[in-house]
Amino acid sequence: MPEVIGGKEPGAERCAVAEAVARRRPAELDGRIARLSRVRAGLAARLGEPADRPGGPARGDRSLTG
């Protein structure tokens, strides 16, 4: 078992940094998703389509189906 020095386990500081980064990533993605959702809603409005189409790509988008 590794020796505990100063009340901290070896590598605990590196783990804390990694954890902070891992927790920040979902928040960054949520922000990007929100921004892209607003952009999509604006484009849909210009095209006269519903702002939110649940599930799947926009009508006529074949990029995911080949």
mmCIF file as Biopython writes it, N, C-alpha, C and O atoms, coordinates in Angstrom:
data_model
#
loop_
_atom_site.group_PDB
_atom_site.id
_atom_site.type_symbol
_atom_site.label_atom_id
_atom_site.label_alt_id
_atom_site.label_comp_id
_atom_site.label_asym_id
_atom_site.label_entity_id
_atom_site.label_seq_id
_atom_site.pdbx_PDB_ins_code
_atom_site.Cartn_x
_atom_site.Cartn_y
_atom_site.Cartn_z
_atom_site.occupancy
_atom_site.B_iso_or_equiv
_atom_site.auth_seq_id
_atom_site.auth_asym_id
_atom_site.pdbx_PDB_model_num
ATOM 1   N N  . MET A ? 1  ? 0.855   -1.192 0.000   1.0 0.0 1  A 1 
ATOM 2   C CA . MET A ? 1  ? 0.000   0.000  0.000   1.0 0.0 1  A 1 
ATOM 3   C C  . MET A ? 1  ? 0.890   1.241  0.000   1.0 0.0 1  A 1 
ATOM 4   O O  . MET A ? 1  ? 1.845   1.306  0.774   1.0 0.0 1  A 1 
ATOM 5   N N  . PRO A ? 2  ? 0.597   2.236  -0.858  1.0 0.0 2  A 1 
ATOM 6   C CA . PRO A ? 2  ? 1.435   3.438  -0.905  1.0 0.0 2  A 1 
ATOM 7   C C  . PRO A ? 2  ? 1.361   4.208  0.404   1.0 0.0 2  A 1 
ATOM 8   O O  . PRO A ? 2  ? 0.350   4.189  1.105   1.0 0.0 2  A 1 
ATOM 9   N N  . GLU A ? 3  ? 2.432   4.868  0.704   1.0 0.0 3  A 1 
ATOM 10  C CA . GLU A ? 3  ? 2.518   5.656  1.934   1.0 0.0 3  A 1 
ATOM 11  C C  . GLU A ? 3  ? 1.764   6.973  1.759   1.0 0.0 3  A 1 
ATOM 12  O O  . GLU A ? 3  ? 1.912   7.654  0.744   1.0 0.0 3  A 1 
ATOM 13  N N  . VAL A ? 4  ? 0.969   7.318  2.744   1.0 0.0 4  A 1 
ATOM 14  C CA . VAL A ? 4  ? 0.215   8.564  2.724   1.0 0.0 4  A 1 
ATOM 15  C C  . VAL A ? 4  ? 1.056   9.631  3.402   1.0 0.0 4  A 1 
ATOM 16  O O  . VAL A ? 4  ? 1.460   9.477  4.555   1.0 0.0 4  A 1 
ATOM 17  N N  . ILE A ? 5  ? 1.320   10.725 2.674   1.0 0.0 5  A 1 
ATOM 18  C CA . ILE A ? 5  ? 2.149   11.803 3.191   1.0 0.0 5  A 1 
ATOM 19  C C  . ILE A ? 5  ? 1.291   13.048 3.303   1.0 0.0 5  A 1 
ATOM 20  O O  . ILE A ? 5  ? 0.637   13.446 2.339   1.0 0.0 5  A 1 
ATOM 21  N N  . GLY A ? 6  ? 1.290   13.657 4.461   1.0 0.0 6  A 1 
ATOM 22  C CA . GLY A ? 6  ? 0.564   14.922 4.642   1.0 0.0 6  A 1 
ATOM 23  C C  . GLY A ? 6  ? -0.936  14.777 4.510   1.0 0.0 6  A 1 
ATOM 24  O O  . GLY A ? 6  ? -1.621  15.746 4.183   1.0 0.0 6  A 1 
ATOM 25  N N  . GLY A ? 7  ? -1.464  13.585 4.758   1.0 0.0 7  A 1 
ATOM 26  C CA . GLY A ? 7  ? -2.905  13.381 4.715   1.0 0.0 7  A 1 
ATOM 27  C C  . GLY A ? 7  ? -3.472  13.176 3.324   1.0 0.0 7  A 1 
ATOM 28  O O  . GLY A ? 7  ? -4.682  13.000 3.181   1.0 0.0 7  A 1 
ATOM 29  N N  . LYS A ? 8  ? -2.649  13.192 2.306   1.0 0.0 8  A 1 
ATOM 30  C CA . LYS A ? 8  ? -3.118  12.996 0.931   1.0 0.0 8  A 1 
ATOM 31  C C  . LYS A ? 8  ? -2.499  11.732 0.359   1.0 0.0 8  A 1 
ATOM 32  O O  . LYS A ? 8  ? -1.348  11.403 0.643   1.0 0.0 8  A 1 
ATOM 33  N N  . GLU A ? 9  ? -3.267  11.041 -0.438  1.0 0.0 9  A 1 
ATOM 34  C CA . GLU A ? 9  ? -2.747  9.869  -1.117  1.0 0.0 9  A 1 
ATOM 35  C C  . GLU A ? 9  ? -1.910  10.317 -2.304  1.0 0.0 9  A 1 
ATOM 36  O O  . GLU A ? 9  ? -2.155  11.382 -2.870  1.0 0.0 9  A 1 
ATOM 37  N N  . PRO A ? 10 ? -0.925  9.510  -2.684  1.0 0.0 10 A 1 
ATOM 38  C CA . PRO A ? 10 ? -0.124  9.864  -3.861  1.0 0.0 10 A 1 
ATOM 39  C C  . PRO A ? 10 ? -1.010  9.999  -5.100  1.0 0.0 10 A 1 
ATOM 40  O O  . PRO A ? 10 ? -1.867  9.152  -5.352  1.0 0.0 10 A 1 
ATOM 41  N N  . GLY A ? 11 ? -0.805  11.033 -5.846  1.0 0.0 11 A 1 
ATOM 42  C CA . GLY A ? 11 ? -1.565  11.260 -7.078  1.0 0.0 11 A 1 
ATOM 43  C C  . GLY A ? 11 ? -2.920  11.895 -6.860  1.0 0.0 11 A 1 
ATOM 44  O O  . GLY A ? 11 ? -3.632  12.150 -7.831  1.0 0.0 11 A 1 
ATOM 45  N N  . ALA A ? 12 ? -3.304  12.161 -5.623  1.0 0.0 12 A 1 
ATOM 46  C CA . ALA A ? 12 ? -4.622  12.738 -5.340  1.0 0.0 12 A 1 
ATOM 47  C C  . ALA A ? 12 ? -4.795  14.097 -6.008  1.0 0.0 12 A 1 
ATOM 48  O O  . ALA A ? 12 ? -5.885  14.433 -6.473  1.0 0.0 12 A 1 
ATOM 49  N N  . GLU A ? 13 ? -3.725  14.871 -6.054  1.0 0.0 13 A 1 
ATOM 50  C CA . GLU A ? 13 ? -3.808  16.196 -6.674  1.0 0.0 13 A 1 
ATOM 51  C C  . GLU A ? 13 ? -4.090  16.086 -8.173  1.0 0.0 13 A 1 
ATOM 52  O O  . GLU A ? 13 ? -4.892  16.840 -8.724  1.0 0.0 13 A 1 
ATOM 53  N N  . ARG A ? 14 ? -3.415  15.129 -8.823  1.0 0.0 14 A 1 
ATOM 54  C CA . ARG A ? 14 ? -3.654  14.931 -10.259 1.0 0.0 14 A 1 
ATOM 55  C C  . ARG A ? 14 ? -5.082  14.459 -10.505 1.0 0.0 14 A 1 
ATOM 56  O O  . ARG A ? 14 ? -5.713  14.863 -11.482 1.0 0.0 14 A 1 
ATOM 57  N N  . CYS A ? 15 ? -5.590  13.604 -9.624  1.0 0.0 15 A 1 
ATOM 58  C CA . CYS A ? 15 ? -6.968  13.129 -9.768  1.0 0.0 15 A 1 
ATOM 59  C C  . CYS A ? 15 ? -7.957  14.284 -9.615  1.0 0.0 15 A 1 
ATOM 60  O O  . CYS A ? 15 ? -8.957  14.348 -10.330 1.0 0.0 15 A 1 
ATOM 61  N N  . ALA A ? 16 ? -7.678  15.185 -8.692  1.0 0.0 16 A 1 
ATOM 62  C CA . ALA A ? 16 ? -8.563  16.329 -8.483  1.0 0.0 16 A 1 
ATOM 63  C C  . ALA A ? 16 ? -8.609  17.214 -9.726  1.0 0.0 16 A 1 
ATOM 64  O O  . ALA A ? 16 ? -9.669  17.720 -10.093 1.0 0.0 16 A 1 
ATOM 65  N N  . VAL A ? 17 ? -7.473  17.398 -10.365 1.0 0.0 17 A 1 
ATOM 66  C CA . VAL A ? 17 ? -7.428  18.205 -11.590 1.0 0.0 17 A 1 
ATOM 67  C C  . VAL A ? 17 ? -8.211  17.504 -12.699 1.0 0.0 17 A 1 
ATOM 68  O O  . VAL A ? 17 ? -8.990  18.141 -13.408 1.0 0.0 17 A 1 
ATOM 69  N N  . ALA A ? 18 ? -8.007  16.205 -12.847 1.0 0.0 18 A 1 
ATOM 70  C CA . ALA A ? 18 ? -8.722  15.446 -13.877 1.0 0.0 18 A 1 
ATOM 71  C C  . ALA A ? 18 ? -10.228 15.474 -13.626 1.0 0.0 18 A 1 
ATOM 72  O O  . ALA A ? 18 ? -11.015 15.585 -14.565 1.0 0.0 18 A 1 
ATOM 73  N N  . GLU A ? 19 ? -10.621 15.374 -12.370 1.0 0.0 19 A 1 
ATOM 74  C CA . GLU A ? 19 ? -12.041 15.412 -12.036 1.0 0.0 19 A 1 
ATOM 75  C C  . GLU A ? 19 ? -12.641 16.767 -12.384 1.0 0.0 19 A 1 
ATOM 76  O O  . GLU A ? 19 ? -13.758 16.834 -12.898 1.0 0.0 19 A 1 
ATOM 77  N N  . ALA A ? 20 ? -11.926 17.829 -12.114 1.0 0.0 20 A 1 
ATOM 78  C CA . ALA A ? 20 ? -12.419 19.177 -12.427 1.0 0.0 20 A 1 
ATOM 79  C C  . ALA A ? 20 ? -12.624 19.333 -13.930 1.0 0.0 20 A 1 
ATOM 80  O O  . ALA A ? 20 ? -13.616 19.918 -14.366 1.0 0.0 20 A 1 
ATOM 81  N N  . VAL A ? 21 ? -11.689 18.813 -14.723 1.0 0.0 21 A 1 
ATOM 82  C CA . VAL A ? 21 ? -11.811 18.888 -16.185 1.0 0.0 21 A 1 
ATOM 83  C C  . VAL A ? 21 ? -13.007 18.068 -16.641 1.0 0.0 21 A 1 
ATOM 84  O O  . VAL A ? 21 ? -13.792 18.517 -17.476 1.0 0.0 21 A 1 
ATOM 85  N N  . ALA A ? 22 ? -13.146 16.856 -16.087 1.0 0.0 22 A 1 
ATOM 86  C CA . ALA A ? 22 ? -14.244 15.978 -16.483 1.0 0.0 22 A 1 
ATOM 87  C C  . ALA A ? 22 ? -15.595 16.601 -16.144 1.0 0.0 22 A 1 
ATOM 88  O O  . ALA A ? 22 ? -16.550 16.437 -16.903 1.0 0.0 22 A 1 
ATOM 89  N N  . ARG A ? 23 ? -15.693 17.293 -15.051 1.0 0.0 23 A 1 
ATOM 90  C CA . ARG A ? 23 ? -16.957 17.932 -14.669 1.0 0.0 23 A 1 
ATOM 91  C C  . ARG A ? 23 ? -17.252 19.154 -15.538 1.0 0.0 23 A 1 
ATOM 92  O O  . ARG A ? 23 ? -18.417 19.480 -15.767 1.0 0.0 23 A 1 
ATOM 93  N N  . ARG A ? 24 ? -16.225 19.823 -16.017 1.0 0.0 24 A 1 
ATOM 94  C CA . ARG A ? 24 ? -16.406 21.025 -16.841 1.0 0.0 24 A 1 
ATOM 95  C C  . ARG A ? 24 ? -16.879 20.653 -18.247 1.0 0.0 24 A 1 
ATOM 96  O O  . ARG A ? 24 ? -17.625 21.414 -18.865 1.0 0.0 24 A 1 
ATOM 97  N N  . ARG A ? 25 ? -16.461 19.508 -18.753 1.0 0.0 25 A 1 
ATOM 98  C CA . ARG A ? 25 ? -16.807 19.124 -20.126 1.0 0.0 25 A 1 
ATOM 99  C C  . ARG A ? 25 ? -18.307 19.054 -20.390 1.0 0.0 25 A 1 
ATOM 100 O O  . ARG A ? 25 ? -18.765 19.613 -21.387 1.0 0.0 25 A 1 
ATOM 101 N N  . PRO A ? 26 ? -19.096 18.386 -19.536 1.0 0.0 26 A 1 
ATOM 102 C CA . PRO A ? 26 ? -20.540 18.361 -19.803 1.0 0.0 26 A 1 
ATOM 103 C C  . PRO A ? 26 ? -21.155 19.759 -19.815 1.0 0.0 26 A 1 
ATOM 104 O O  . PRO A ? 26 ? -22.061 20.023 -20.607 1.0 0.0 26 A 1 
ATOM 105 N N  . ALA A ? 27 ? -20.685 20.648 -18.964 1.0 0.0 27 A 1 
ATOM 106 C CA . ALA A ? 27 ? -21.206 22.015 -18.941 1.0 0.0 27 A 1 
ATOM 107 C C  . ALA A ? 27 ? -20.881 22.724 -20.254 1.0 0.0 27 A 1 
ATOM 108 O O  . ALA A ? 27 ? -21.716 23.455 -20.786 1.0 0.0 27 A 1 
ATOM 109 N N  . GLU A ? 28 ? -19.679 22.513 -20.775 1.0 0.0 28 A 1 
ATOM 110 C CA . GLU A ? 28 ? -19.306 23.114 -22.063 1.0 0.0 28 A 1 
ATOM 111 C C  . GLU A ? 28 ? -20.186 22.566 -23.181 1.0 0.0 28 A 1 
ATOM 112 O O  . GLU A ? 28 ? -20.645 23.320 -24.040 1.0 0.0 28 A 1 
ATOM 113 N N  . LEU A ? 29 ? -20.422 21.261 -23.172 1.0 0.0 29 A 1 
ATOM 114 C CA . LEU A ? 29 ? -21.263 20.659 -24.204 1.0 0.0 29 A 1 
ATOM 115 C C  . LEU A ? 29 ? -22.695 21.170 -24.112 1.0 0.0 29 A 1 
ATOM 116 O O  . LEU A ? 29 ? -23.321 21.435 -25.138 1.0 0.0 29 A 1 
ATOM 117 N N  . ASP A ? 30 ? -23.220 21.311 -22.901 1.0 0.0 30 A 1 
ATOM 118 C CA . ASP A ? 30 ? -24.568 21.839 -22.737 1.0 0.0 30 A 1 
ATOM 119 C C  . ASP A ? 30 ? -24.671 23.244 -23.321 1.0 0.0 30 A 1 
ATOM 120 O O  . ASP A ? 30 ? -25.673 23.583 -23.951 1.0 0.0 30 A 1 
ATOM 121 N N  . GLY A ? 31 ? -23.645 24.058 -23.116 1.0 0.0 31 A 1 
ATOM 122 C CA . GLY A ? 31 ? -23.638 25.404 -23.672 1.0 0.0 31 A 1 
ATOM 123 C C  . GLY A ? 31 ? -23.620 25.391 -25.189 1.0 0.0 31 A 1 
ATOM 124 O O  . GLY A ? 31 ? -24.317 26.174 -25.834 1.0 0.0 31 A 1 
ATOM 125 N N  . ARG A ? 32 ? -22.824 24.504 -25.750 1.0 0.0 32 A 1 
ATOM 126 C CA . ARG A ? 32 ? -22.765 24.407 -27.222 1.0 0.0 32 A 1 
ATOM 127 C C  . ARG A ? 32 ? -24.078 23.905 -27.805 1.0 0.0 32 A 1 
ATOM 128 O O  . ARG A ? 32 ? -24.538 24.396 -28.836 1.0 0.0 32 A 1 
ATOM 129 N N  . ILE A ? 33 ? -24.681 22.919 -27.134 1.0 0.0 33 A 1 
ATOM 130 C CA . ILE A ? 33 ? -25.956 22.389 -27.603 1.0 0.0 33 A 1 
ATOM 131 C C  . ILE A ? 33 ? -27.020 23.476 -27.572 1.0 0.0 33 A 1 
ATOM 132 O O  . ILE A ? 33 ? -27.806 23.599 -28.511 1.0 0.0 33 A 1 
ATOM 133 N N  . ALA A ? 34 ? -27.054 24.264 -26.504 1.0 0.0 34 A 1 
ATOM 134 C CA . ALA A ? 34 ? -28.033 25.354 -26.402 1.0 0.0 34 A 1 
ATOM 135 C C  . ALA A ? 34 ? -27.841 26.358 -27.530 1.0 0.0 34 A 1 
ATOM 136 O O  . ALA A ? 34 ? -28.812 26.804 -28.141 1.0 0.0 34 A 1 
ATOM 137 N N  . ARG A ? 35 ? -26.587 26.714 -27.808 1.0 0.0 35 A 1 
ATOM 138 C CA . ARG A ? 35 ? -26.312 27.673 -28.882 1.0 0.0 35 A 1 
ATOM 139 C C  . ARG A ? 35 ? -26.737 27.114 -30.231 1.0 0.0 35 A 1 
ATOM 140 O O  . ARG A ? 35 ? -27.359 27.821 -31.024 1.0 0.0 35 A 1 
ATOM 141 N N  . LEU A ? 36 ? -26.412 25.861 -30.500 1.0 0.0 36 A 1 
ATOM 142 C CA . LEU A ? 36 ? -26.783 25.246 -31.776 1.0 0.0 36 A 1 
ATOM 143 C C  . LEU A ? 36 ? -28.299 25.098 -31.900 1.0 0.0 36 A 1 
ATOM 144 O O  . LEU A ? 36 ? -28.844 25.202 -32.999 1.0 0.0 36 A 1 
ATOM 145 N N  . SER A ? 37 ? -28.974 24.858 -30.791 1.0 0.0 37 A 1 
ATOM 146 C CA . SER A ? 37 ? -30.433 24.772 -30.817 1.0 0.0 37 A 1 
ATOM 147 C C  . SER A ? 37 ? -31.045 26.111 -31.212 1.0 0.0 37 A 1 
ATOM 148 O O  . SER A ? 37 ? -32.016 26.161 -31.968 1.0 0.0 37 A 1 
ATOM 149 N N  . ARG A ? 38 ? -30.466 27.205 -30.692 1.0 0.0 38 A 1 
ATOM 150 C CA . ARG A ? 38 ? -30.952 28.537 -31.072 1.0 0.0 38 A 1 
ATOM 151 C C  . ARG A ? 38 ? -30.697 28.811 -32.551 1.0 0.0 38 A 1 
ATOM 152 O O  . ARG A ? 38 ? -31.555 29.370 -33.235 1.0 0.0 38 A 1 
ATOM 153 N N  . VAL A ? 39 ? -29.534 28.424 -33.044 1.0 0.0 39 A 1 
ATOM 154 C CA . VAL A ? 39 ? -29.217 28.609 -34.461 1.0 0.0 39 A 1 
ATOM 155 C C  . VAL A ? 39 ? -30.180 27.799 -35.318 1.0 0.0 39 A 1 
ATOM 156 O O  . VAL A ? 39 ? -30.687 28.294 -36.324 1.0 0.0 39 A 1 
ATOM 157 N N  . ARG A ? 40 ? -30.434 26.555 -34.920 1.0 0.0 40 A 1 
ATOM 158 C CA . ARG A ? 40 ? -31.342 25.699 -35.675 1.0 0.0 40 A 1 
ATOM 159 C C  . ARG A ? 40 ? -32.751 26.288 -35.698 1.0 0.0 40 A 1 
ATOM 160 O O  . ARG A ? 40 ? -33.414 26.282 -36.736 1.0 0.0 40 A 1 
ATOM 161 N N  . ALA A ? 41 ? -33.207 26.797 -34.547 1.0 0.0 41 A 1 
ATOM 162 C CA . ALA A ? 41 ? -34.543 27.395 -34.474 1.0 0.0 41 A 1 
ATOM 163 C C  . ALA A ? 41 ? -34.639 28.602 -35.412 1.0 0.0 41 A 1 
ATOM 164 O O  . ALA A ? 41 ? -35.658 28.797 -36.075 1.0 0.0 41 A 1 
ATOM 165 N N  . GLY A ? 42 ? -33.588 29.400 -35.464 1.0 0.0 42 A 1 
ATOM 166 C CA . GLY A ? 42 ? -33.579 30.553 -36.363 1.0 0.0 42 A 1 
ATOM 167 C C  . GLY A ? 42 ? -33.631 30.142 -37.824 1.0 0.0 42 A 1 
ATOM 168 O O  . GLY A ? 42 ? -34.358 30.741 -38.617 1.0 0.0 42 A 1 
ATOM 169 N N  . LEU A ? 43 ? -32.862 29.121 -38.180 1.0 0.0 43 A 1 
ATOM 170 C CA . LEU A ? 43 ? -32.874 28.634 -39.560 1.0 0.0 43 A 1 
ATOM 171 C C  . LEU A ? 43 ? -34.226 28.031 -39.924 1.0 0.0 43 A 1 
ATOM 172 O O  . LEU A ? 43 ? -34.740 28.245 -41.022 1.0 0.0 43 A 1 
ATOM 173 N N  . ALA A ? 44 ? -34.793 27.273 -38.986 1.0 0.0 44 A 1 
ATOM 174 C CA . ALA A ? 44 ? -36.096 26.668 -39.233 1.0 0.0 44 A 1 
ATOM 175 C C  . ALA A ? 44 ? -37.149 27.751 -39.442 1.0 0.0 44 A 1 
ATOM 176 O O  . ALA A ? 44 ? -38.018 27.613 -40.302 1.0 0.0 44 A 1 
ATOM 177 N N  . ALA A ? 45 ? -37.076 28.824 -38.664 1.0 0.0 45 A 1 
ATOM 178 C CA . ALA A ? 45 ? -38.033 29.920 -38.818 1.0 0.0 45 A 1 
ATOM 179 C C  . ALA A ? 45 ? -37.919 30.553 -40.199 1.0 0.0 45 A 1 
ATOM 180 O O  . ALA A ? 45 ? -38.931 30.874 -40.823 1.0 0.0 45 A 1 
ATOM 181 N N  . ARG A ? 46 ? -36.714 30.729 -40.667 1.0 0.0 46 A 1 
ATOM 182 C CA . ARG A ? 46 ? -36.520 31.313 -42.004 1.0 0.0 46 A 1 
ATOM 183 C C  . ARG A ? 46 ? -37.075 30.417 -43.100 1.0 0.0 46 A 1 
ATOM 184 O O  . ARG A ? 46 ? -37.539 30.894 -44.136 1.0 0.0 46 A 1 
ATOM 185 N N  . LEU A ? 47 ? -37.021 29.098 -42.856 1.0 0.0 47 A 1 
ATOM 186 C CA . LEU A ? 47 ? -37.503 28.139 -43.852 1.0 0.0 47 A 1 
ATOM 187 C C  . LEU A ? 47 ? -38.980 27.812 -43.667 1.0 0.0 47 A 1 
ATOM 188 O O  . LEU A ? 47 ? -39.562 27.082 -44.470 1.0 0.0 47 A 1 
ATOM 189 N N  . GLY A ? 48 ? -39.582 28.346 -42.620 1.0 0.0 48 A 1 
ATOM 190 C CA . GLY A ? 48 ? -40.992 28.081 -42.363 1.0 0.0 48 A 1 
ATOM 191 C C  . GLY A ? 48 ? -41.250 26.695 -41.817 1.0 0.0 48 A 1 
ATOM 192 O O  . GLY A ? 48 ? -42.349 26.165 -41.979 1.0 0.0 48 A 1 
ATOM 193 N N  . GLU A ? 49 ? -40.276 26.102 -41.182 1.0 0.0 49 A 1 
ATOM 194 C CA . GLU A ? 49 ? -40.421 24.773 -40.599 1.0 0.0 49 A 1 
ATOM 195 C C  . GLU A ? 49 ? -40.555 24.882 -39.086 1.0 0.0 49 A 1 
ATOM 196 O O  . GLU A ? 49 ? -40.234 25.918 -38.505 1.0 0.0 49 A 1 
ATOM 197 N N  . PRO A ? 50 ? -41.030 23.809 -38.446 1.0 0.0 50 A 1 
ATOM 198 C CA . PRO A ? 50 ? -41.109 23.828 -36.979 1.0 0.0 50 A 1 
ATOM 199 C C  . PRO A ? 50 ? -39.723 24.037 -36.373 1.0 0.0 50 A 1 
ATOM 200 O O  . PRO A ? 50 ? -38.721 23.548 -36.894 1.0 0.0 50 A 1 
ATOM 201 N N  . ALA A ? 51 ? -39.688 24.770 -35.267 1.0 0.0 51 A 1 
ATOM 202 C CA . ALA A ? 51 ? -38.411 25.077 -34.622 1.0 0.0 51 A 1 
ATOM 203 C C  . ALA A ? 51 ? -37.764 23.841 -34.031 1.0 0.0 51 A 1 
ATOM 204 O O  . ALA A ? 51 ? -36.538 23.738 -33.994 1.0 0.0 51 A 1 
ATOM 205 N N  . ASP A ? 52 ? -38.578 22.898 -33.567 1.0 0.0 52 A 1 
ATOM 206 C CA . ASP A ? 52 ? -37.992 21.705 -32.972 1.0 0.0 52 A 1 
ATOM 207 C C  . ASP A ? 52 ? -38.662 20.457 -33.517 1.0 0.0 52 A 1 
ATOM 208 O O  . ASP A ? 52 ? -39.849 20.221 -33.291 1.0 0.0 52 A 1 
ATOM 209 N N  . ARG A ? 53 ? -37.899 19.678 -34.224 1.0 0.0 53 A 1 
ATOM 210 C CA . ARG A ? 53 ? -38.363 18.392 -34.730 1.0 0.0 53 A 1 
ATOM 211 C C  . ARG A ? 53 ? -37.683 17.320 -33.900 1.0 0.0 53 A 1 
ATOM 212 O O  . ARG A ? 53 ? -36.500 17.052 -34.113 1.0 0.0 53 A 1 
ATOM 213 N N  . PRO A ? 54 ? -38.377 16.703 -32.970 1.0 0.0 54 A 1 
ATOM 214 C CA . PRO A ? 54 ? -37.732 15.694 -32.140 1.0 0.0 54 A 1 
ATOM 215 C C  . PRO A ? 54 ? -37.317 14.477 -32.945 1.0 0.0 54 A 1 
ATOM 216 O O  . PRO A ? 54 ? -38.047 14.020 -33.825 1.0 0.0 54 A 1 
ATOM 217 N N  . GLY A ? 55 ? -36.154 13.965 -32.640 1.0 0.0 55 A 1 
ATOM 218 C CA . GLY A ? 55 ? -35.681 12.720 -33.246 1.0 0.0 55 A 1 
ATOM 219 C C  . GLY A ? 55 ? -35.250 12.838 -34.687 1.0 0.0 55 A 1 
ATOM 220 O O  . GLY A ? 55 ? -36.083 12.949 -35.586 1.0 0.0 55 A 1 
ATOM 221 N N  . GLY A ? 56 ? -33.983 12.814 -34.905 1.0 0.0 56 A 1 
ATOM 222 C CA . GLY A ? 56 ? -33.459 12.683 -36.246 1.0 0.0 56 A 1 
ATOM 223 C C  . GLY A ? 56 ? -33.117 13.975 -36.942 1.0 0.0 56 A 1 
ATOM 224 O O  . GLY A ? 56 ? -33.354 15.066 -36.424 1.0 0.0 56 A 1 
ATOM 225 N N  . PRO A ? 57 ? -32.551 13.832 -38.133 1.0 0.0 57 A 1 
ATOM 226 C CA . PRO A ? 57 ? -32.115 14.985 -38.917 1.0 0.0 57 A 1 
ATOM 227 C C  . PRO A ? 57 ? -33.298 15.744 -39.504 1.0 0.0 57 A 1 
ATOM 228 O O  . PRO A ? 57 ? -34.424 15.248 -39.522 1.0 0.0 57 A 1 
ATOM 229 N N  . ALA A ? 58 ? -33.028 16.932 -39.974 1.0 0.0 58 A 1 
ATOM 230 C CA . ALA A ? 58 ? -34.056 17.755 -40.590 1.0 0.0 58 A 1 
ATOM 231 C C  . ALA A ? 58 ? -34.599 17.071 -41.836 1.0 0.0 58 A 1 
ATOM 232 O O  . ALA A ? 58 ? -33.932 16.237 -42.449 1.0 0.0 58 A 1 
ATOM 233 N N  . ARG A ? 59 ? -35.818 17.441 -42.196 1.0 0.0 59 A 1 
ATOM 234 C CA . ARG A ? 59 ? -36.449 16.874 -43.380 1.0 0.0 59 A 1 
ATOM 235 C C  . ARG A ? 59 ? -35.570 17.102 -44.605 1.0 0.0 59 A 1 
ATOM 236 O O  . ARG A ? 59 ? -35.063 18.203 -44.816 1.0 0.0 59 A 1 
ATOM 237 N N  . GLY A ? 60 ? -35.393 16.051 -45.415 1.0 0.0 60 A 1 
ATOM 238 C CA . GLY A ? 60 ? -34.603 16.166 -46.617 1.0 0.0 60 A 1 
ATOM 239 C C  . GLY A ? 60 ? -33.108 15.998 -46.399 1.0 0.0 60 A 1 
ATOM 240 O O  . GLY A ? 60 ? -32.347 15.995 -47.367 1.0 0.0 60 A 1 
ATOM 241 N N  . ASP A ? 61 ? -32.666 15.859 -45.155 1.0 0.0 61 A 1 
ATOM 242 C CA . ASP A ? 61 ? -31.253 15.667 -44.856 1.0 0.0 61 A 1 
ATOM 243 C C  . ASP A ? 61 ? -30.917 14.189 -44.975 1.0 0.0 61 A 1 
ATOM 244 O O  . ASP A ? 61 ? -31.363 13.381 -44.161 1.0 0.0 61 A 1 
ATOM 245 N N  . ARG A ? 62 ? -30.131 13.832 -45.988 1.0 0.0 62 A 1 
ATOM 246 C CA . ARG A ? 62 ? -29.769 12.441 -46.195 1.0 0.0 62 A 1 
ATOM 247 C C  . ARG A ? 62 ? -28.352 12.134 -45.750 1.0 0.0 62 A 1 
ATOM 248 O O  . ARG A ? 62 ? -27.822 11.065 -46.053 1.0 0.0 62 A 1 
ATOM 249 N N  . SER A ? 63 ? -27.735 13.059 -45.038 1.0 0.0 63 A 1 
ATOM 250 C CA . SER A ? 63 ? -26.346 12.876 -44.646 1.0 0.0 63 A 1 
ATOM 251 C C  . SER A ? 63 ? -26.149 11.690 -43.718 1.0 0.0 63 A 1 
ATOM 252 O O  . SER A ? 63 ? -25.060 11.117 -43.680 1.0 0.0 63 A 1 
ATOM 253 N N  . LEU A ? 64 ? -27.177 11.307 -42.967 1.0 0.0 64 A 1 
ATOM 254 C CA . LEU A ? 64 ? -27.048 10.186 -42.042 1.0 0.0 64 A 1 
ATOM 255 C C  . LEU A ? 64 ? -27.616 8.894  -42.614 1.0 0.0 64 A 1 
ATOM 256 O O  . LEU A ? 64 ? -27.417 7.824  -42.038 1.0 0.0 64 A 1 
ATOM 257 N N  . THR A ? 65 ? -28.326 8.982  -43.746 1.0 0.0 65 A 1 
ATOM 258 C CA . THR A ? 65 ? -28.943 7.779  -44.307 1.0 0.0 65 A 1 
ATOM 259 C C  . THR A ? 65 ? -28.279 7.314  -45.591 1.0 0.0 65 A 1 
ATOM 260 O O  . THR A ? 65 ? -28.677 6.303  -46.169 1.0 0.0 65 A 1 
ATOM 261 N N  . GLY A ? 66 ? -27.287 8.033  -46.030 1.0 0.0 66 A 1 
ATOM 262 C CA . GLY A ? 66 ? -26.547 7.604  -47.207 1.0 0.0 66 A 1 
ATOM 263 C C  . GLY A ? 66 ? -26.963 8.317  -48.379 1.0 0.0 66 A 1 
ATOM 264 O O  . GLY A ? 66 ? -26.438 8.077  -49.466 1.0 0.0 66 A 1 
#
